[in-house]
Amino acid sequence: MAKKSGRDGHELITLWGESDFRSPMIDGDFAVSFHLRTMVKDTELIRNHSEKFGVPVM
């Protein structure tokens, strides 16, 4: 997706690593850290962006 949209893949990975996509659940922390509606919104933004470039994410 990064390559097809003219972005640097390393920058994209860095951005994702600094965003809410860093799930504390990976470490066994299941406390609420953000609203589900926010996660759905962010995931839809990524899906919509990837579809513009013909890159499936699902």
Secondary structure, DSSP 8 states (H G I E B T S, - for coil): -TTTTT--HHHHHHHHHTSTTS-GGGGT--S--S-HHHHHHHHHHHHHHHHHTT----
